[in-house]
Amino acid sequence: MAIESWKRLTADERKTQLIELGIELFNSRHYSEISVDDIAREAGISKGLLYHYFPSKEEFFVAGVEHGAEMLIRACDPPRELPQPEQIKRALGGYLDYVEENSFGYLNIFRGETAALPGIVRVCDRTRAAIGARLLEGVELPDRELVATRAAIRSFQGFFEALVLDWVEGRGITRQQIEMMSLVSAITSMYTGLMIDLGADSAEVRERVARASETLEMLEREYGFKLPL
């Protein structure tokens, strides 16, 4: 990223290039291993110009994490015309694809020195909320508050993140095993929440549970064994 090339860019385009550099650095080195001098040198600019766009190293990396979070949210946004269980399957697959491509940065966020930084915590919370809202979108009803279903989705997200961290840290779990456990957990948690919110005998719930059962049967065929449900 040479400074000469910046002369033809707008201020927003220059800032975007810096954020993309931040993502590259965060995906290859730990936070404490990167100095402001390193960032300026990699960008081919002065420290003064870097501080013009980002007042501190922390804000520079938070901006990069925000950009990465937007990419992750887009990866978890399947076509809305798909049945809800299939949307869940696609969303989880998109999440895992993103993590697979950005595994070092993912560990940096959840296990690294930046995990407790207020800016990083805010980005993580907003990302979970956005993905949770997207999962809930396919089952939400305009005239009912789905308290138990929302709680089920939040609980599932914690379970899923723990599984993904085990996978990225190389603790022996495979991607296929994560997909299987996560899908079963997401679908059963969500529809158990719906039964609590709407009543087990609700026609709405019966219809949705039937669709979920079809997805679970498809998963049994895909993974080659009977699921414990």
Z-matrix of the N, CA and C atoms (Angstrom, degrees):
N
C 1 1.466
C 2 1.528 1 108.14
N 3 1.311 2 117.59 1 85.17
C 4 1.461 3 121.77 2 -176.77
C 5 1.518 4 110.46 3 -80.64
N 6 1.349 5 114.99 4 147.30
C 7 1.461 6 118.68 5 -177.18
C 8 1.523 7 111.64 6 -65.27
N 9 1.367 8 116.93 7 -30.11
C 10 1.460 9 118.92 8 179.49
C 11 1.521 10 111.77 9 -58.33
N 12 1.322 11 116.74 10 -39.60
C 13 1.460 12 120.07 11 -178.03
C 14 1.523 13 111.72 12 -66.73
N 15 1.333 14 117.28 13 -22.29
C 16 1.459 15 121.03 14 -177.66
C 17 1.527 16 112.04 15 -71.71
N 18 1.336 17 116.37 16 -22.64
C 19 1.453 18 119.23 17 -175.88
C 20 1.525 19 111.98 18 -62.34
N 21 1.319 20 116.03 19 -23.45
C 22 1.459 21 119.67 20 -178.70
C 23 1.525 22 112.16 21 -94.06
N 24 1.331 23 117.45 22 0.70
C 25 1.462 24 121.50 23 -175.53
C 26 1.524 25 111.45 24 -103.69
N 27 1.328 26 114.83 25 154.91
C 28 1.464 27 119.87 26 172.25
C 29 1.526 28 109.07 27 -78.08
N 30 1.319 29 116.50 28 168.25
C 31 1.464 30 120.86 29 179.27
C 32 1.528 31 110.79 30 -60.18
N 33 1.327 32 116.93 31 -40.69
C 34 1.473 33 120.01 32 179.50
C 35 1.527 34 111.17 33 -65.25
N 36 1.331 35 116.86 34 -38.75
C 37 1.465 36 120.16 35 179.39
C 38 1.527 37 111.14 36 -67.67
N 39 1.321 38 116.70 37 -37.22
C 40 1.463 39 119.92 38 176.44
C 41 1.526 40 110.99 39 -64.58
N 42 1.329 41 115.21 40 -42.59
C 43 1.468 42 118.81 41 179.46
C 44 1.524 43 110.62 42 -64.11
N 45 1.328 44 117.08 43 -39.25
C 46 1.463 45 120.99 44 177.95
C 47 1.519 46 110.67 45 -61.82
N 48 1.339 47 117.94 46 -41.66
C 49 1.464 48 120.63 47 178.67
C 50 1.518 49 110.80 48 -62.19
N 51 1.325 50 116.55 49 -40.02
C 52 1.459 51 119.66 50 178.45
C 53 1.530 52 111.05 51 -64.90
N 54 1.326 53 116.39 52 -41.30
C 55 1.466 54 120.16 53 178.94
C 56 1.525 55 110.29 54 -62.57
N 57 1.325 56 117.06 55 -40.87
C 58 1.467 57 120.52 56 178.25
C 59 1.523 58 110.85 57 -64.07
N 60 1.332 59 116.64 58 -37.61
C 61 1.460 60 120.12 59 174.41
C 62 1.526 61 110.21 60 -62.48
N 63 1.340 62 116.51 61 -42.30
C 64 1.463 63 120.15 62 178.46
C 65 1.509 64 112.22 63 -58.34
N 66 1.334 65 117.13 64 -40.65
C 67 1.462 66 121.09 65 178.33
C 68 1.527 67 110.14 66 -62.72
N 69 1.343 68 116.67 67 -43.16
C 70 1.463 69 120.42 68 179.07
C 71 1.528 70 110.74 69 -60.88
N 72 1.329 71 116.36 70 -45.19
C 73 1.466 72 119.96 71 -179.63
C 74 1.524 73 111.52 72 -64.80
N 75 1.331 74 116.01 73 -42.92
C 76 1.457 75 120.54 74 -177.54
C 77 1.532 76 111.29 75 -67.97
N 78 1.334 77 116.36 76 -21.92
C 79 1.459 78 121.11 77 178.70
C 80 1.522 79 112.82 78 -90.31
N 81 1.339 80 116.27 79 4.83
C 82 1.463 81 118.67 80 -178.03
C 83 1.525 82 114.09 81 -134.98
N 84 1.337 83 117.24 82 -18.92
C 85 1.464 84 119.97 83 -177.90
C 86 1.525 85 110.87 84 -140.68
N 87 1.335 86 115.04 85 156.93
C 88 1.455 87 119.60 86 176.37
C 89 1.528 88 110.08 87 -77.71
N 90 1.309 89 115.34 88 154.90
C 91 1.463 90 122.47 89 -174.79
C 92 1.527 91 111.84 90 -53.44
N 93 1.338 92 117.32 91 -45.91
C 94 1.466 93 120.82 92 -176.51
C 95 1.524 94 112.51 93 -70.98
N 96 1.324 95 117.18 94 -15.27
C 97 1.458 96 121.27 95 -179.73
C 98 1.528 97 112.69 96 -86.13
N 99 1.325 98 117.01 97 -4.07
C 100 1.456 99 121.24 98 -175.78
C 101 1.531 100 108.94 99 -117.01
N 102 1.302 101 116.78 100 121.71
C 103 1.465 102 121.25 101 178.37
C 104 1.525 103 110.03 102 -102.39
N 105 1.322 104 115.24 103 167.04
C 106 1.461 105 119.92 104 175.41
C 107 1.527 106 109.74 105 -61.50
N 108 1.336 107 116.69 106 -36.35
C 109 1.470 108 120.62 107 176.28
C 110 1.526 109 110.93 108 -59.98
N 111 1.341 110 116.07 109 -41.80
C 112 1.471 111 120.55 110 178.96
C 113 1.531 112 110.55 111 -61.19
N 114 1.326 113 115.25 112 -45.47
C 115 1.474 114 120.00 113 -177.55
C 116 1.525 115 109.90 114 -62.35
N 117 1.343 116 116.42 115 -47.60
C 118 1.462 117 119.98 116 -179.07
C 119 1.528 118 110.84 117 -62.35
N 120 1.341 119 116.16 118 -41.46
C 121 1.461 120 119.72 119 179.97
C 122 1.526 121 111.06 120 -64.37
N 123 1.333 122 117.10 121 -44.24
C 124 1.466 123 121.07 122 178.94
C 125 1.527 124 111.01 123 -62.23
N 126 1.326 125 116.46 124 -35.59
C 127 1.461 126 120.51 125 -179.13
C 128 1.515 127 112.25 126 -81.06
N 129 1.336 128 116.12 127 -18.27
C 130 1.449 129 119.30 128 -177.75
C 131 1.516 130 112.74 129 75.57
N 132 1.346 131 116.16 130 31.73
C 133 1.464 132 120.93 131 -179.16
C 134 1.525 133 109.57 132 -131.90
N 135 1.318 134 115.96 133 172.74
C 136 1.462 135 120.10 134 177.15
C 137 1.524 136 110.38 135 -81.46
N 138 1.347 137 115.35 136 159.02
C 139 1.465 138 119.11 137 175.98
C 140 1.530 139 110.64 138 -62.59
N 141 1.341 140 115.64 139 -35.47
C 142 1.458 141 118.83 140 179.39
C 143 1.514 142 112.53 141 -60.90
N 144 1.344 143 116.43 142 -40.07
C 145 1.462 144 119.47 143 178.68
C 146 1.529 145 110.69 144 -69.75
N 147 1.322 146 116.24 145 -37.05
C 148 1.463 147 119.25 146 176.71
C 149 1.527 148 110.70 147 -61.36
N 150 1.334 149 116.43 148 -44.43
C 151 1.469 150 120.26 149 179.41
C 152 1.531 151 111.72 150 -67.17
N 153 1.317 152 117.21 151 -21.95
C 154 1.460 153 120.02 152 175.50
C 155 1.525 154 110.66 153 -63.38
N 156 1.335 155 115.89 154 -36.03
C 157 1.469 156 120.32 155 -178.75
C 158 1.530 157 112.45 156 -91.00
N 159 1.340 158 116.31 157 -34.45
C 160 1.471 159 120.26 158 -177.47
C 161 1.526 160 108.56 159 -136.72
N 162 1.336 161 118.19 160 116.09
C 163 1.464 162 121.65 161 -175.22
C 164 1.528 163 114.59 162 -62.98
N 165 1.342 164 118.22 163 -20.51
C 166 1.462 165 120.59 164 -178.16
C 167 1.521 166 110.20 165 -152.12
N 168 1.320 167 115.57 166 164.08
C 169 1.460 168 120.69 167 176.57
C 170 1.526 169 110.18 168 -61.10
N 171 1.337 170 116.23 169 -39.52
C 172 1.465 171 119.40 170 179.95
C 173 1.525 172 111.21 171 -60.58
N 174 1.327 173 116.74 172 -46.05
C 175 1.468 174 119.09 173 -179.60
C 176 1.522 175 111.53 174 -65.22
N 177 1.327 176 116.47 175 -33.56
C 178 1.463 177 120.48 176 176.53
C 179 1.529 178 110.55 177 -60.79
N 180 1.327 179 116.57 178 -46.71
C 181 1.462 180 119.27 179 -178.29
C 182 1.528 181 112.22 180 -74.27
N 183 1.314 182 117.64 181 -34.01
C 184 1.466 183 119.47 182 176.08
C 185 1.525 184 109.94 183 -61.15
N 186 1.342 185 116.88 184 -40.33
C 187 1.470 186 120.28 185 177.77
C 188 1.518 187 110.82 186 -61.79
N 189 1.334 188 116.79 187 -39.32
C 190 1.464 189 119.98 188 177.10
C 191 1.512 190 112.24 189 -65.60
N 192 1.335 191 116.68 190 -41.53
C 193 1.465 192 120.50 191 178.92
C 194 1.523 193 110.39 192 -66.02
N 195 1.333 194 117.51 193 -38.23
C 196 1.471 195 120.58 194 176.63
C 197 1.532 196 110.71 195 -60.51
N 198 1.321 197 116.06 196 -43.20
C 199 1.462 198 120.20 197 178.95
C 200 1.526 199 110.28 198 -63.17
N 201 1.342 200 116.23 199 -43.91
C 202 1.462 201 119.95 200 177.75
C 203 1.518 202 111.77 201 -63.21
N 204 1.336 203 116.49 202 -37.04
C 205 1.465 204 120.47 203 179.22
C 206 1.524 205 111.06 204 -64.34
N 207 1.328 206 116.71 205 -38.99
C 208 1.468 207 119.86 206 176.84
C 209 1.528 208 110.86 207 -61.75
N 210 1.326 209 116.26 208 -39.91
C 211 1.465 210 120.51 209 177.38
C 212 1.527 211 110.61 210 -64.05
N 213 1.336 212 116.21 211 -41.09
C 214 1.458 213 120.38 212 179.52
C 215 1.527 214 110.91 213 -64.32
N 216 1.321 215 116.93 214 -43.22
C 217 1.469 216 121.03 215 179.72
C 218 1.527 217 110.03 216 -60.94
N 219 1.335 218 116.27 217 -42.10
C 220 1.473 219 119.37 218 177.81
C 221 1.526 220 110.90 219 -64.25
N 222 1.325 221 116.73 220 -36.54
C 223 1.471 222 120.30 221 179.40
C 224 1.522 223 111.43 222 -66.04
N 225 1.343 224 116.89 223 -24.33
C 226 1.470 225 121.87 224 -178.60
C 227 1.527 226 111.89 225 -100.02
N 228 1.321 227 117.25 226 25.00
C 229 1.463 228 121.22 227 -176.47
C 230 1.529 229 109.83 228 -119.04
N 231 1.341 230 117.50 229 80.72
C 232 1.458 231 120.44 230 -177.82
C 233 1.527 232 111.82 231 -74.08
N 234 1.326 233 117.96 232 165.78
C 235 1.471 234 120.58 233 178.45
C 236 1.523 235 111.50 234 -56.25
N 237 1.324 236 116.29 235 133.70
C 238 1.462 237 121.11 236 -176.21
C 239 1.520 238 113.66 237 -72.11
N 240 1.324 239 117.22 238 -15.25
C 241 1.462 240 118.63 239 -179.62
C 242 1.528 241 112.77 240 -79.28
N 243 1.339 242 117.12 241 -9.81
C 244 1.462 243 119.97 242 178.85
C 245 1.528 244 110.69 243 -74.18
N 246 1.348 245 117.72 244 153.19
C 247 1.474 246 119.41 245 172.64
C 248 1.524 247 109.77 246 -58.37
N 249 1.332 248 116.41 247 148.94
C 250 1.457 249 120.13 248 -175.17
C 251 1.526 250 113.40 249 -54.69
N 252 1.345 251 120.35 250 -45.61
C 253 1.473 252 118.46 251 178.90
C 254 1.527 253 112.51 252 -59.53
N 255 1.333 254 117.09 253 -37.70
C 256 1.461 255 120.13 254 178.39
C 257 1.530 256 110.45 255 -68.98
N 258 1.332 257 117.42 256 -34.40
C 259 1.465 258 120.30 257 175.01
C 260 1.532 259 110.29 258 -61.23
N 261 1.325 260 116.28 259 -42.47
C 262 1.464 261 120.22 260 178.60
C 263 1.522 262 110.02 261 -61.03
N 264 1.315 263 115.99 262 -45.50
C 265 1.470 264 121.03 263 179.87
C 266 1.527 265 110.77 264 -58.70
N 267 1.328 266 116.39 265 -46.31
C 268 1.463 267 120.48 266 -179.59
C 269 1.531 268 110.94 267 -65.99
N 270 1.336 269 116.89 268 -41.27
C 271 1.463 270 120.82 269 -178.87
C 272 1.528 271 111.01 270 -61.94
N 273 1.332 272 116.50 271 -44.93
C 274 1.465 273 119.51 272 179.35
C 275 1.520 274 110.88 273 -65.65
N 276 1.322 275 116.60 274 -39.02
C 277 1.459 276 119.94 275 177.56
C 278 1.523 277 111.73 276 -62.93
N 279 1.339 278 116.76 277 -41.30
C 280 1.459 279 120.81 278 177.54
C 281 1.521 280 112.01 279 -63.20
N 282 1.326 281 116.09 280 -39.78
C 283 1.471 282 121.24 281 177.91
C 284 1.526 283 109.83 282 -61.39
N 285 1.330 284 116.39 283 -47.73
C 286 1.463 285 120.21 284 -178.14
C 287 1.527 286 111.61 285 -66.55
N 288 1.324 287 117.44 286 -36.63
C 289 1.469 288 120.49 287 175.78
C 290 1.527 289 110.08 288 -59.35
N 291 1.339 290 115.06 289 -45.98
C 292 1.464 291 119.24 290 -179.23
C 293 1.528 292 110.62 291 -62.15
N 294 1.327 293 116.94 292 -46.09
C 295 1.462 294 120.30 293 -178.61
C 296 1.528 295 110.77 294 -63.42
N 297 1.312 296 116.87 295 -39.31
C 298 1.462 297 120.92 296 -179.77
C 299 1.538 298 110.57 297 -60.53
N 300 1.320 299 116.68 298 -36.56
C 301 1.460 300 121.32 299 -179.20
C 302 1.528 301 112.56 300 -81.37
N 303 1.334 302 117.05 301 -18.69
C 304 1.473 303 121.27 302 -174.72
C 305 1.523 304 110.91 303 -132.20
N 306 1.325 305 116.92 304 41.46
C 307 1.463 306 120.80 305 -170.72
C 308 1.524 307 112.74 306 -64.83
N 309 1.338 308 118.20 307 -40.51
C 310 1.461 309 120.08 308 -179.45
C 311 1.527 310 110.22 309 -63.72
N 312 1.331 311 116.56 310 -45.90
C 313 1.455 312 120.03 311 178.71
C 314 1.519 313 112.42 312 -63.86
N 315 1.336 314 117.09 313 -36.64
C 316 1.469 315 121.32 314 178.87
C 317 1.532 316 109.61 315 -61.85
N 318 1.329 317 116.57 316 -44.91
C 319 1.463 318 119.65 317 177.48
C 320 1.524 319 110.84 318 -66.64
N 321 1.315 320 117.23 319 -35.71
C 322 1.463 321 120.68 320 176.90
C 323 1.524 322 111.03 321 -57.56
N 324 1.333 323 115.91 322 -39.67
C 325 1.461 324 120.74 323 -177.51
C 326 1.524 325 111.40 324 -73.05
N 327 1.319 326 117.16 325 -45.63
C 328 1.464 327 120.02 326 -172.38
C 329 1.529 328 114.21 327 -92.38
N 330 1.321 329 117.67 328 -24.61
C 331 1.464 330 120.14 329 -176.82
C 332 1.529 331 112.88 330 -121.45
N 333 1.315 332 117.52 331 -10.96
C 334 1.457 333 121.33 332 -174.44
C 335 1.513 334 113.81 333 -85.43
N 336 1.345 335 113.62 334 -174.06
C 337 1.464 336 120.74 335 -177.26
C 338 1.521 337 112.18 336 -65.70
N 339 1.327 338 117.30 337 -23.00
C 340 1.460 339 120.36 338 -176.21
C 341 1.528 340 113.38 339 -85.37
N 342 1.333 341 117.74 340 -5.28
C 343 1.471 342 120.38 341 -172.97
C 344 1.526 343 112.70 342 -56.60
N 345 1.337 344 116.82 343 -32.69
C 346 1.472 345 120.04 344 -176.60
C 347 1.524 346 113.14 345 -97.34
N 348 1.340 347 117.74 346 0.21
C 349 1.464 348 118.81 347 178.83
C 350 1.530 349 109.33 348 -64.87
N 351 1.340 350 117.98 349 132.63
C 352 1.473 351 119.88 350 -176.20
C 353 1.534 352 113.33 351 -53.76
N 354 1.329 353 117.18 352 -40.66
C 355 1.463 354 119.73 353 -179.35
C 356 1.515 355 112.25 354 -64.32
N 357 1.324 356 117.35 355 -40.49
C 358 1.471 357 121.88 356 178.71
C 359 1.523 358 109.99 357 -67.55
N 360 1.326 359 116.71 358 -42.38
C 361 1.469 360 120.52 359 178.61
C 362 1.524 361 110.62 360 -59.74
N 363 1.338 362 116.72 361 -42.97
C 364 1.472 363 120.15 362 179.13
C 365 1.528 364 111.34 363 -62.48
N 366 1.323 365 116.72 364 -42.85
C 367 1.467 366 119.94 365 179.65
C 368 1.524 367 110.42 366 -62.96
N 369 1.335 368 117.01 367 -43.95
C 370 1.472 369 120.70 368 -179.99
C 371 1.527 370 110.78 369 -62.72
N 372 1.329 371 116.80 370 -42.55
C 373 1.466 372 120.11 371 -179.81
C 374 1.533 373 111.06 372 -64.20
N 375 1.342 374 116.30 373 -43.22
C 376 1.469 375 119.60 374 179.14
C 377 1.535 376 111.00 375 -64.95
N 378 1.315 377 116.45 376 -37.11
C 379 1.469 378 120.06 377 -179.77
C 380 1.516 379 110.89 378 -66.89
N 381 1.326 380 116.79 379 -44.81
C 382 1.478 381 120.03 380 177.15
C 383 1.528 382 110.35 381 -60.09
N 384 1.329 383 115.95 382 -43.04
C 385 1.469 384 119.45 383 -178.90
C 386 1.522 385 110.75 384 -63.28
N 387 1.325 386 117.39 385 -41.54
C 388 1.471 387 120.80 386 -178.69
C 389 1.527 388 111.15 387 -66.26
N 390 1.331 389 116.74 388 -43.21
C 391 1.465 390 119.90 389 -179.82
C 392 1.523 391 110.09 390 -69.39
N 393 1.343 392 117.12 391 -40.26
C 394 1.459 393 120.32 392 177.56
C 395 1.519 394 111.77 393 -62.14
N 396 1.333 395 116.75 394 -41.30
C 397 1.466 396 120.58 395 178.66
C 398 1.524 397 110.78 396 -64.13
N 399 1.329 398 116.04 397 -36.53
C 400 1.470 399 119.51 398 179.05
C 401 1.524 400 110.42 399 -66.98
N 402 1.325 401 117.88 400 -40.37
C 403 1.465 402 121.09 401 177.57
C 404 1.525 403 110.92 402 -64.45
N 405 1.330 404 115.48 403 -38.75
C 406 1.462 405 119.82 404 -177.85
C 407 1.524 406 111.93 405 -73.99
N 408 1.315 407 116.26 406 -22.65
C 409 1.462 408 120.82 407 -173.75
C 410 1.526 409 112.67 408 -55.53
N 411 1.316 410 116.24 409 -38.11
C 412 1.462 411 119.57 410 -176.29
C 413 1.516 412 114.80 411 -75.08
N 414 1.342 413 117.78 412 -11.84
C 415 1.469 414 119.83 413 -178.86
C 416 1.523 415 112.63 414 -119.15
N 417 1.345 416 116.22 415 -7.75
C 418 1.462 417 119.61 416 -175.00
C 419 1.529 418 111.00 417 -65.96
N 420 1.315 419 115.76 418 143.03
C 421 1.463 420 122.51 419 178.55
C 422 1.528 421 108.84 420 -116.49
N 423 1.326 422 118.07 421 136.30
C 424 1.464 423 120.68 422 -173.54
C 425 1.527 424 114.27 423 -63.50
N 426 1.330 425 117.68 424 -25.34
C 427 1.462 426 119.52 425 -173.89
C 428 1.532 427 113.00 426 -111.00
N 429 1.336 428 117.43 427 11.11
C 430 1.471 429 120.02 428 -179.50
C 431 1.522 430 110.70 429 -133.24
N 432 1.310 431 116.22 430 138.57
C 433 1.457 432 121.78 431 175.12
C 434 1.536 433 107.75 432 -92.69
N 435 1.305 434 116.90 433 114.57
C 436 1.469 435 121.49 434 -174.38
C 437 1.528 436 109.99 435 -92.00
N 438 1.325 437 116.05 436 73.98
C 439 1.467 438 121.93 437 -174.77
C 440 1.524 439 111.14 438 -64.19
N 441 1.320 440 117.60 439 -50.60
C 442 1.465 441 121.51 440 -177.54
C 443 1.527 442 111.04 441 -67.08
N 444 1.318 443 116.79 442 -36.65
C 445 1.465 444 119.93 443 -179.74
C 446 1.517 445 110.70 444 -66.66
N 447 1.331 446 116.90 445 -41.83
C 448 1.465 447 120.20 446 176.70
C 449 1.526 448 110.73 447 -60.85
N 450 1.328 449 116.20 448 -44.40
C 451 1.466 450 120.35 449 179.51
C 452 1.527 451 111.04 450 -62.75
N 453 1.331 452 115.98 451 -38.61
C 454 1.466 453 120.64 452 179.13
C 455 1.526 454 110.73 453 -63.17
N 456 1.325 455 116.53 454 -41.43
C 457 1.464 456 120.31 455 -179.92
C 458 1.525 457 110.34 456 -66.04
N 459 1.336 458 117.14 457 -43.08
C 460 1.473 459 119.39 458 178.69
C 461 1.529 460 110.66 459 -62.01
N 462 1.326 461 116.74 460 -41.59
C 463 1.464 462 120.36 461 179.58
C 464 1.519 463 110.61 462 -65.26
N 465 1.330 464 116.50 463 -41.39
C 466 1.458 465 119.93 464 178.33
C 467 1.525 466 110.80 465 -60.95
N 468 1.323 467 117.80 466 -40.46
C 469 1.456 468 120.25 467 -178.91
C 470 1.530 469 111.78 468 -60.63
N 471 1.332 470 117.76 469 -38.99
C 472 1.460 471 120.57 470 176.25
C 473 1.517 472 111.65 471 -63.74
N 474 1.328 473 116.09 472 -43.36
C 475 1.469 474 121.92 473 177.71
C 476 1.528 475 110.40 474 -61.08
N 477 1.327 476 116.46 475 -44.32
C 478 1.456 477 121.89 476 -177.43
C 479 1.531 478 110.96 477 -65.36
N 480 1.328 479 117.31 478 -44.72
C 481 1.460 480 120.10 479 178.93
C 482 1.521 481 111.45 480 -60.63
N 483 1.324 482 117.47 481 -39.38
C 484 1.467 483 120.47 482 178.68
C 485 1.526 484 110.75 483 -63.65
N 486 1.332 485 116.86 484 -41.89
C 487 1.459 486 120.54 485 177.32
C 488 1.527 487 111.16 486 -62.03
N 489 1.325 488 116.12 487 -45.40
C 490 1.462 489 120.64 488 -177.92
C 491 1.527 490 110.73 489 -62.93
N 492 1.326 491 117.56 490 -40.36
C 493 1.458 492 120.57 491 179.05
C 494 1.532 493 110.73 492 -64.57
N 495 1.329 494 117.67 493 -40.50
C 496 1.465 495 120.38 494 175.34
C 497 1.525 496 110.80 495 -59.07
N 498 1.311 497 116.00 496 -41.99
C 499 1.471 498 121.61 497 180.00
C 500 1.535 499 110.56 498 -64.28
N 501 1.328 500 117.11 499 -48.78
C 502 1.464 501 121.10 500 -176.77
C 503 1.527 502 110.86 501 -67.06
N 504 1.323 503 116.78 502 -33.98
C 505 1.464 504 120.36 503 179.87
C 506 1.525 505 112.47 504 -79.75
N 507 1.327 506 117.49 505 0.65
C 508 1.454 507 121.27 506 174.49
C 509 1.517 508 114.31 507 71.22
N 510 1.329 509 116.53 508 41.95
C 511 1.464 510 119.93 509 -178.39
C 512 1.528 511 113.09 510 -92.53
N 513 1.315 512 116.62 511 19.73
C 514 1.465 513 120.10 512 171.89
C 515 1.510 514 115.63 513 99.37
N 516 1.310 515 118.35 514 -13.52
C 517 1.454 516 120.09 515 -179.84
C 518 1.530 517 108.71 516 -80.62
N 519 1.325 518 117.00 517 142.72
C 520 1.462 519 120.86 518 -179.07
C 521 1.521 520 110.91 519 -99.45
N 522 1.320 521 114.72 520 164.23
C 523 1.461 522 119.11 521 178.11
C 524 1.525 523 110.76 522 -61.78
N 525 1.313 524 117.66 523 -42.25
C 526 1.462 525 119.81 524 -179.00
C 527 1.523 526 111.03 525 -62.21
N 528 1.321 527 117.08 526 -38.49
C 529 1.464 528 120.28 527 178.24
C 530 1.524 529 110.68 528 -65.74
N 531 1.333 530 116.73 529 -39.06
C 532 1.465 531 119.78 530 176.50
C 533 1.527 532 110.20 531 -63.08
N 534 1.327 533 116.20 532 -45.92
C 535 1.465 534 119.77 533 179.41
C 536 1.522 535 110.85 534 -56.86
N 537 1.321 536 115.85 535 -46.17
C 538 1.462 537 120.56 536 -177.05
C 539 1.531 538 111.15 537 -64.00
N 540 1.333 539 116.76 538 -52.10
C 541 1.463 540 120.05 539 -178.14
C 542 1.524 541 111.57 540 -64.37
N 543 1.331 542 116.06 541 -39.81
C 544 1.460 543 119.84 542 -176.96
C 545 1.517 544 112.13 543 -68.09
N 546 1.326 545 116.20 544 -43.29
C 547 1.459 546 119.52 545 -179.57
C 548 1.521 547 111.32 546 -63.74
N 549 1.310 548 115.68 547 -45.92
C 550 1.471 549 119.17 548 179.14
C 551 1.524 550 109.75 549 -61.55
N 552 1.345 551 116.48 550 -45.00
C 553 1.466 552 120.28 551 -179.28
C 554 1.526 553 111.60 552 -64.23
N 555 1.344 554 116.75 553 -44.76
C 556 1.462 555 119.81 554 -178.22
C 557 1.521 556 111.53 555 -63.00
N 558 1.323 557 116.21 556 -47.23
C 559 1.463 558 119.99 557 -175.84
C 560 1.522 559 111.23 558 -68.14
N 561 1.331 560 116.77 559 -46.88
C 562 1.469 561 119.04 560 -178.01
C 563 1.529 562 111.27 561 -68.56
N 564 1.347 563 117.55 562 -37.78
C 565 1.473 564 119.85 563 178.26
C 566 1.520 565 110.62 564 -63.71
N 567 1.333 566 115.42 565 -47.17
C 568 1.455 567 119.29 566 -177.30
C 569 1.523 568 111.39 567 -62.52
N 570 1.313 569 117.29 568 -44.58
C 571 1.463 570 119.39 569 -175.36
C 572 1.524 571 112.25 570 -78.90
N 573 1.329 572 117.89 571 -24.42
C 574 1.465 573 119.67 572 170.17
C 575 1.525 574 109.39 573 -66.86
N 576 1.349 575 115.90 574 -41.64
C 577 1.460 576 119.34 575 176.11
C 578 1.518 577 111.99 576 -60.70
N 579 1.334 578 116.37 577 -40.76
C 580 1.463 579 120.07 578 178.29
C 581 1.521 580 111.91 579 -63.00
N 582 1.330 581 116.25 580 -40.04
C 583 1.474 582 118.96 581 179.12
C 584 1.524 583 111.13 582 -63.92
N 585 1.334 584 116.41 583 -35.84
C 586 1.465 585 119.83 584 177.64
C 587 1.535 586 110.09 585 -69.33
N 588 1.323 587 115.96 586 -43.76
C 589 1.464 588 120.19 587 -177.12
C 590 1.526 589 113.14 588 -70.82
N 591 1.329 590 117.24 589 -38.42
C 592 1.462 591 120.72 590 -171.60
C 593 1.520 592 114.14 591 -109.57
N 594 1.324 593 116.58 592 -14.78
C 595 1.461 594 120.13 593 -176.59
C 596 1.520 595 110.32 594 97.93
N 597 1.311 596 116.44 595 134.70
C 598 1.460 597 121.80 596 -175.50
C 599 1.527 598 112.52 597 -62.03
N 600 1.337 599 117.63 598 -26.51
C 601 1.466 600 120.88 599 -177.55
C 602 1.526 601 112.59 600 -92.77
N 603 1.329 602 116.98 601 3.50
C 604 1.456 603 119.91 602 -179.75
C 605 1.528 604 110.76 603 -64.11
N 606 1.336 605 115.91 604 136.12
C 607 1.460 606 119.79 605 178.52
C 608 1.525 607 110.57 606 -60.72
N 609 1.331 608 115.99 607 -37.45
C 610 1.467 609 120.64 608 178.27
C 611 1.519 610 110.70 609 -59.98
N 612 1.335 611 116.21 610 -45.02
C 613 1.461 612 120.37 611 -179.53
C 614 1.518 613 110.70 612 -67.46
N 615 1.346 614 117.16 613 -43.18
C 616 1.473 615 119.38 614 -178.90
C 617 1.523 616 110.72 615 -59.28
N 618 1.330 617 115.62 616 -41.29
C 619 1.464 618 119.23 617 179.93
C 620 1.529 619 111.01 618 -64.71
N 621 1.323 620 116.17 619 -43.89
C 622 1.463 621 120.07 620 -177.70
C 623 1.529 622 110.74 621 -69.71
N 624 1.322 623 117.95 622 -39.46
C 625 1.460 624 120.97 623 178.63
C 626 1.529 625 110.36 624 -64.48
N 627 1.323 626 116.94 625 -36.39
C 628 1.463 627 120.50 626 177.38
C 629 1.527 628 110.21 627 -62.30
N 630 1.335 629 116.13 628 -42.49
C 631 1.466 630 119.32 629 178.78
C 632 1.526 631 110.54 630 -66.49
N 633 1.333 632 117.17 631 -39.13
C 634 1.456 633 120.63 632 177.86
C 635 1.525 634 110.52 633 -63.44
N 636 1.330 635 116.79 634 -39.68
C 637 1.463 636 120.83 635 179.07
C 638 1.520 637 111.13 636 -61.51
N 639 1.334 638 115.90 637 -37.94
C 640 1.466 639 119.34 638 177.66
C 641 1.526 640 110.38 639 -62.59
N 642 1.330 641 116.59 640 -40.53
C 643 1.461 642 119.93 641 178.88
C 644 1.513 643 111.12 642 -66.49
N 645 1.327 644 116.59 643 -41.77
C 646 1.468 645 119.64 644 178.86
C 647 1.525 646 111.39 645 -63.69
N 648 1.322 647 117.34 646 -37.94
C 649 1.465 648 120.36 647 175.75
C 650 1.523 649 110.52 648 -63.56
N 651 1.327 650 116.58 649 -38.85
C 652 1.456 651 120.61 650 177.40
C 653 1.530 652 110.25 651 -63.21
N 654 1.334 653 116.98 652 -39.41
C 655 1.453 654 120.82 653 178.95
C 656 1.527 655 111.28 654 -65.95
N 657 1.322 656 116.04 655 -37.92
C 658 1.467 657 119.26 656 177.52
C 659 1.521 658 110.82 657 -60.42
N 660 1.322 659 115.77 658 -41.24
C 661 1.467 660 119.20 659 177.87
C 662 1.526 661 110.57 660 -67.29
N 663 1.325 662 116.09 661 -39.73
C 664 1.464 663 120.74 662 -177.49
C 665 1.519 664 111.73 663 -67.58
N 666 1.345 665 116.96 664 -42.16
C 667 1.464 666 120.21 665 -176.33
C 668 1.525 667 113.02 666 -91.78
N 669 1.317 668 117.38 667 -11.91
C 670 1.459 669 119.77 668 171.01
C 671 1.508 670 116.22 669 82.69
N 672 1.325 671 118.94 670 18.23
C 673 1.461 672 119.58 671 172.72
C 674 1.520 673 110.86 672 -156.72
N 675 1.309 674 115.66 673 164.66
C 676 1.465 675 122.26 674 -175.16
C 677 1.526 676 109.57 675 -75.98
N 678 1.327 677 114.69 676 128.27
C 679 1.452 678 119.45 677 176.65
C 680 1.520 679 110.38 678 -78.10
N 681 1.335 680 117.78 679 146.92
C 682 1.470 681 121.48 680 -174.77
C 683 1.524 682 112.37 681 -79.50
N 684 1.343 683 116.38 682 61.73
C 685 1.471 684 120.10 683 -179.00
C 686 1.509 685 110.33 684 -133.68
